[in-house]
C-alpha cells in the first residue's frame, strides 16, 4: 500500500509541474545588427524565440540583409512598430558587416514593398501590426504574391496568439506616416512633391507573452506615456523591457531611464535604437547615450550586440549571454 501511495504522490506532483508554465525554459533573443558583435547606429532588429520554437522578428529595419539573410532562419511572425524606414525597412544592407558601425551600408532599396513585407512573404510568416497598418501590409503581401490574410491586426486592448506567443499592442507616442516611396506612381510622386505622408494611425509598442511566462514590452519609438505605468506595468506586468534611448525621435537616455525606473520597474532591460556607434569591440563607449542610460537605470541593462544570443527566464532574468 505504501508503494502505491508513493506512486500516486509522484504522479500528482508531475501533474502539477506539467500544468505550470515552463519556468525553466528560456526565451532566446538575438540582435540582427549591421556589424557582428557591436551595437551600431541603425540597429533595431531583434529575433525572439519562444521555448516552443516560435520565432518573432521585431522591426527588421535596415540591418537585415534582405529576406535571404542567413541569420533569419525560420520566421513565424514579423512585428512592425511603425512605418518609418528604419523600422519597416525602406532600405537595407547588401550583406552582413557591410559598411561601418557609424555608417552601415543600406544600399538596397525595398521600395515600394518594405523589407518587412518581403520577409513575411519569403518566410510564409504572419505580420502582426496595430492601428491601420494591417490593411497597408495586406496590400503589399498581395502585390508580392503572398496571402493578404497573413497581415493580422492586434488592436489596443486585444491580442492575437501565434504558436506559443501572445501578442498585444500598446500606444506609442510617435509619428507614423507612410513615406510616398511605399506608395509609388503618380500619387506617390505628388505626395512627395507636397511633402506629405500617408496616414496609418498611431504608432505602437508591443507586449509579448511567451510560453514560459515571460512578459516583454517592446517600446517602439515613443516618448514618456501614462500607459507605461497603467498598462505596461499595471496590467501586463512586463518583466523585460526593450527600450528606445536615442533621443530626438524617441525617449532620450535620461527619459528612458525614468520610464524604466519609475513607471515600468522591470527585472531587466535591453537598450535599443541608440542612433549612435555605441560600442567598440563589444564594449560600451564612454560618453555615449548608451553609457548614460546604462548608468542611470537601477536594474541590469543588456546591450544588443549583433549576433550575440541572450536567454531570459520566465521572471525576466538574463541567464545566458548576459555579459
N, C-alpha and C positions, 0 to 999 in steps of 0.2 A: 504493500500500500504506500509505503514511504517513497519508493522509486516512482510510482505513478504520480504522486503529488509533486515530486521534484520536476518530472517531465511536464506536468501541467503548468507549473510555475515558469519554467523556461519558455514554454510555448506562449504563455500570456505576456512574458517580458518581450519576446520577439515581436509579438503583435503590436505592442505599444511602440517599440522602436520603429517598426515599419510604418506606423501611422503618423509618425512625426516627420517634419521637414528634414531633408538630408543635410543637417548642420555640418557634418564632417566634409561634405562635398564642397568644392570651391568654384567660384566664378573666375574664369580666366579673362584677362584684359590685355590686349596687345595694341600699342600705338602704331599707326602706319604713317610715320612722318616722312620728311623728304631726305634726311641723311641718317643712315644707320647709327644708332647709339647716341643720338643728340635730340634736343628739343629746340626746334627752329621756328623761324618767323611765320611760316604758313601752316604749321602743324595743327590739325583739327581732328583727323580721323582716328577712331578707336574701334576695335572689334571686341565685343563681349561674347564669351562662350559660356552658356549655361551648363551645369553638370550633366544635363541630358543630351548635350551636343548641339542644341540650337545656337546658331551664330548670328549676331546682330552687328551690323556695320552702322556706325553713327557718324553723320556729317562727313562724307568722303572727301569733300573739298577739292584741293588741287594737288595733294601729295600722293594720291593713289595713281599708279601708272596704268590707267585705263582698266577696262573690265578684265583684262588678262593678267593683271598684276599677280605674280605667283604668291604673294603674301596673303591674298584674299582667301584662297581655298573655297570651301563651301560657305555660301552666304544664304541665310534663310530670310532675313529681314534687313531692309535699309531704312534708316531714320534720317530725316532732314529737318533741322530745327527751323530754318527759314531759307528764303530763295537767294540770298546773296551768293555771289560766285565762289567765295572762299568756303562755303558750306555745301551748297548744292553741286558745285563743280562746273563753272563755266569754262575753265581751262584745267589742264593737268600736266604733270611731269611726263616726259617721254620715257623715263626709266628711273628706277630707284637709285638714289645717290647722284642724280644729275644736278648740276649746278652746285651752289654752296649753301651753307646753313643760312647765311644772310640774304642770299639771292638764289633761292631754289628755282630750278627750271619749271616753267609752266607753259611750254611752247606748243602744246597740243590743244587745239580748240575743241570744246564739247558742244558748242552751239550747233543747232538750236535745241539739242536734246537734254543736256546736262549729264555729267558723269554719273549722278545718282540714278537717272533713268537707264543709262547704258548698262550699268552694273546690275540693276534689277532684272532687266531682260536677259542678259547673258547668264545670270545665275538662276533664273527662273524663281526669283525671290518675291516676297511681298515688300512693298514700300508703304510704310505707315507714317502718316502726317496728320496735322490738325488744321484748324481754320478752314480756308477754302483751297488749300493746296492739293487735296486729293484729286479734284477734277482736272487741275493742270497736269499732274503726273499721269493720270489715266489717259489723257490725250497723247502725251509723249510715249507712253508704253504702246498704245495702239499704232502710232506712226512708225515705231521701231519693229512692228510685227509681234509685239508681246500681247498679253492679256490685260486690257484696261481694268478688269476686276481685281488685279493684283495691287492696285492702288487702293489702300484701305484707310478709312477715316477713324481717328481716335479723337473725339471732341472733348473739350474740357469737361471734367466730371464723369466721363465714361472711360472705358478701357477695352482693349482687344487682347486676345491671347494667341501667340504663335509658338508652338512647341511648349517648352516649359516656361516661357517668358510672358508675363502680363505687362502690357504697355499702356500707359496713360499719358496725356499731355497736360501741361500746366502753363499758365501765362508767362510770357517773357516780354519785357518792356524794351521793344526794339522795332525799327522799321522792317518792312517785309515786301519791298517792291520787286516785281518781276522785270529784270533787265530786258529791254527791247530785243537784245540779241537772241533771247529764248523764243521770241515771237516771230521774228523774221519777216520777209516780204515787205510789201508797201506799208502795211500797218506798223511793223517794227521800225522801219526807216522813218516814218512820220513821227512816231513816239520818240525816237532817238533825237530827231531834229528839234522837237519841242521840249526835250529834257524831262520827260515824264516816264514813269514806270507803271506796269500793271499792278492791280490790287488783288492779293490772295489772302487778305485777312491778317490777323495778328500773328506775330512770331510766337514760337512755342519753346518750352522746355519739355523734358520727358521725365517720367517716373517709370523705372523698370523694376519689376519684382520677379526675382529668379526663384527657381525651384528649391534652392537651399535656404530660402527665406531672406536673402539679401535684397534690400531696397536701395536703389541708386537714383539720385537726382542728377540729371544732365541739364545744366543751366541754359545752354544755348547762349546767344548774345542777349544780355539783359542788364538792366540797371537793378537797383535795390527795389524789391516789391514786398508788399504786405503778405502776399501769398507764400513767400519763402518761410514765413513763420506759421501762418494759419493753416496752409495746405501742405507744404512740403514737410515741415516738422510736425505740425499738429495732427494732420490727418494721415499722411503716408508714413511718417516716422522714418525718413530716409537716414541710413547709416553711412553711406558712402556718397560723396558729392564730387562731380566733375565740374569745376568752377572756372568760368572765363575770367581772366585777370588783366586783359590788355589795355584797358582804358580807352578813352575817346569813343570807341564804338560799343563798348560794354563796360561793366564794372572794372575799375582800376584795381590795383593790388590792395590798397587800403580799404576800399569799399567792399571788395570781395572778401577780405578778411573779416569785416564787420558782419557780412551775411553769414559766414561760417560760424564765427564765434558767438554771435548774439541772436541770430534768427533760427538757423537750422540745427546747430550743435550736433554735428555728426560724429562718427567714430574716426573717420579718415577722409582725406581729400586728395583728389588728383588735380593738379593745376592744368589749365588748358588755355589756348588762344592767347598766348602772351604777346604776339606780334613783335617778337624780338629774337635775336640769337641768344638763347637763354643759357646754353651750356657749351663747354669745350671739353672734349674727351669725357663726356658724360657727367661733368661736374658743373654745378650752377655757378655762373659767372658773378663776381661781386659787382654791386651797383645796378643790377638788373631788376626789373619789376618782379621777376620770378623770385629773386632773393628776398625782396621786400615782403612779398606775400608769404613766403615760407617762414620768415622770422615773425610775422605778425599773427599767424594762426596758432591757436592753442592745441590743436590736435595734429597728428602726423600728416605731413604733406608729401605726396609722392610725385615725382617728375616723370612725365610720359616720354621716356627715351625711345626713339623709334626702333621697333623690333624687339624690345625688351619686355618679356611676359611678366605680368604681375598676377597674383592669385589672392582672392579675398574670400573669407568665410562668411557664413550667414549673418554674423553680427557686425560686419563691416571692417574687420581687422585684416590687414595685409599679412599673409602667412608665407608668401614666397615671392622672390623678385623685388624685395622691398627696400633695397639699399638706395 
